């Protein structure tokens, strides 16, 4: 029984939009079927670079996974990049134009990162016709003018609750590119484990990692950052302070309130801030992003008030415990600013500082029902939107439909949305994920968030999106990504029984 072609036709017929994810900003197309010579296909450019050459190889292999029998059709894509050596930082130009006609394929982009996204879109347009054994682009000619709505599109990866090996991180980063996700927010350490080998403070990981096999060397971090950079993915490192830091105490008990009350980190000794500064300098040497995430969330100050030495310091300084938290976060922010990097932190920073915060600080909203994004943008601060309960990927009962319905700029004036809401992302907290299940917990639900962050605000029709996300989930599977069935009511469940990828 030939079920798959029937399902494919049904999927395509149910949506007036092309089977591209995320949906481009604007496009025109026709009714022609354009043959592509998959055996001899090459990307050519008059603006060469090592990064572009590597990308051409990746996208050729990704686009042409089958060996065609019939030879013929377009065999060249001409890629023109104004600046093929652009630095990967927040706000880099990611726009592109892609044209596929009966006579030529052309890509134009201001930077290599836009060119990558153009090639990704092209790889989704090109399909293999098993009946003719030939590659084709249907519904041509195509002219696509595309750019992201938001400049920050992240997935948080937590390597402290469960260790995520380098190869796992690289596979995840590769999967990001399929949905035009441009940031891995790397929650590197937490109270459960400290897997990062700081050259300056090696006892942090020697004593704080789960095991000697679950650690990241300095070169490991550099390799992940470079792997991501070559694919247009920023790595935003987070070291959460002063809470979530019990694992630090195993190697350096002097920076913690007491052996029995280990966090938040001790604000009463300069040793704490000296260690943080040395640790951050090590990470600066291993990373390239101009931003650094200092955490700052869920700080329970009971250890400070119940530890005599810390309480004596509070009294001497005239601080309440809450004021001491503000003092601590201020000193850590100054360390980051002193390294010529900007600070990102969870919304508790806004709760404690408000408009006293340096305007270079980015506030990340996360608490359910929070209105921090509205408050902070009204005061001229930049924000990232990743609200728990709707965009937290560890919430296994949150469906893609719920994620797709969210709008980061609700209640925010258009001019502030356009300039101060940087974007958002899905947060993959690691309590119940490791290499065995992280991909099918992220995907395909993260695709819903990805489209909210890339496509125009007017792209909100869930019914029209449903066949496209089903198609995209199957595309992820064909590319080796273990994306779970799209209709799951509980994320990462196995398929309910035999059937097509398009009917799960």
Buried (B, 14 or more C-beta within 10 A) or exposed (E): EEEBEEBBEEBBEBBEBBBBBBBBBEBEBEEBEBBBBBBEBEBEBEBEBEBBEEBBEBBBEBBBEEEBEBEEBBBBBBBBBBBBEBEBEBEBBBBBBBBBBBEEBBBBBBBBBBBBBBBBBBBBBBBBBEEEBBBBBBBBBBBBBBBBBBBBBBBBBBBBBBBBBBEBBBBBBBBBBBBBBBBBBBBBBBBBBBBBBBEBBEEBBBBBBBEEEBBBBBEBBBBBBEBBBBBBBBBBBBBBBBBBBBBBBBBBBEBBBBEEBBBBBBBBBEEBBBBBBBBBBBBBEBBBBBBBBBBBBEBEBEBBBEBEEBBEBBEEEEBEBEBBBBBBBBBBBBBBBEBEBBBBBBBBBBBBBEEEBBEBBBBBBBBEEBEBBBBBBEBEBBBBBBBBEBBBBBBBEBBBBBBBEBEBBEEBEEEBBEEBBBBBBBBBBBEEBBBEBBBBBBBBBBBBBBBBBBBEEEBBEEEBBBBBBBBBBBBBBEBEBBBBBBBBEEBBBEBEEEEBBBBB
